[in-house]
Amino acid sequence: MTAARPSANIRDKPRPHGPGPANRRHPGGVQKGEVNVNTPNVAELLVQQTEKATRLAVEVEQLRQRLQEIARLSAECNDPDELRRELDRLTRQQ
């Protein structure tokens, strides 16, 4: 009978941190099982990711073109100072 008593004490003690997990409110004030209307759905997330991928693809293409131009300039220039001047001119144009 003494073995049952400690578990009864633990079960009957009030919880120091408030109600148990089933009764707690979730962050943002949304109760468990409710739908947060501010959360984007799958279609909206796909659109956002597609737009981001498109922007990144454009940036990658621009960087690729700049690298090609730099490579061309480095092949044409005779010394580092000339290359530096050409790179400065290229940077000012953009």
C-alpha positions in Angstrom: 0.0 0.0 0.0 2.9 2.4 0.6 4.0 2.0 -3.1 0.7 3.5 -4.3 0.9 6.5 -2.0 3.9 8.4 -3.7 2.2 8.1 -7.2 -1.0 9.4 -5.7 0.9 12.4 -4.2 2.4 13.2 -7.6 -1.0 12.9 -9.3 -2.8 15.0 -6.8 -0.2 17.9 -6.7 -1.1 21.0 -8.5 1.0 21.7 -11.6 3.4 24.6 -11.0 3.4 25.7 -14.7 -0.3 26.0 -15.4 -2.6 23.6 -17.1 -1.5 20.5 -19.0 -0.7 20.4 -22.7 -4.2 19.6 -23.8 -5.6 22.9 -22.3 -2.8 25.2 -23.3 -3.3 27.8 -26.0 -0.9 27.5 -29.0 1.3 30.4 -30.0 -0.5 33.2 -31.8 -3.8 32.6 -30.0 -4.8 29.7 -32.2 -6.5 26.9 -30.3 -5.5 23.3 -31.1 -7.6 22.2 -34.1 -8.3 25.7 -35.3 -7.0 27.0 -38.7 -4.9 30.2 -38.7 -6.2 32.2 -41.7 -2.9 34.1 -41.9 -0.9 30.9 -42.8 -0.4 30.6 -46.5 -1.8 27.5 -48.2 0.2 25.1 -50.3 -0.7 26.8 -53.6 0.4 30.2 -52.2 3.7 28.7 -51.0 4.3 27.2 -54.4 3.7 30.5 -56.1 6.1 32.2 -53.7 8.8 29.6 -54.2 8.4 29.8 -58.0 8.7 33.6 -58.0 11.8 33.3 -55.8 13.3 30.7 -58.1 12.7 32.9 -61.1 14.3 35.9 -59.5 17.3 33.8 -58.5 17.6 32.4 -62.1 17.7 36.0 -63.5 20.4 37.0 -61.0 22.5 33.9 -61.8 22.2 34.7 -65.5 23.3 38.3 -64.9 26.3 37.1 -62.8 27.2 34.6 -65.5 27.2 37.4 -68.2 29.4 39.6 -65.9 31.9 36.8 -65.4 32.1 36.2 -69.1 32.8 39.9 -69.7 35.5 39.8 -67.0 37.1 36.7 -68.6 37.1 38.5 -72.0 38.7 41.6 -70.5 41.3 39.6 -68.7 42.2 37.8 -72.0 42.4 41.1 -73.9 44.3 43.2 -71.3 48.1 43.1 -71.3 48.8 44.0 -67.7 47.0 44.1 -64.4 46.7 47.9 -64.4 45.0 47.9 -67.7 42.6 45.2 -66.5 41.9 47.2 -63.4 41.0 50.3 -65.4 38.7 48.2 -67.7 37.0 46.6 -64.7 36.5 50.1 -63.2 35.0 51.3 -66.5 32.7 48.2 -66.6 31.6 48.7 -63.0 30.7 52.4 -63.7 28.6 51.4 -66.7 26.4 49.1 -64.6 
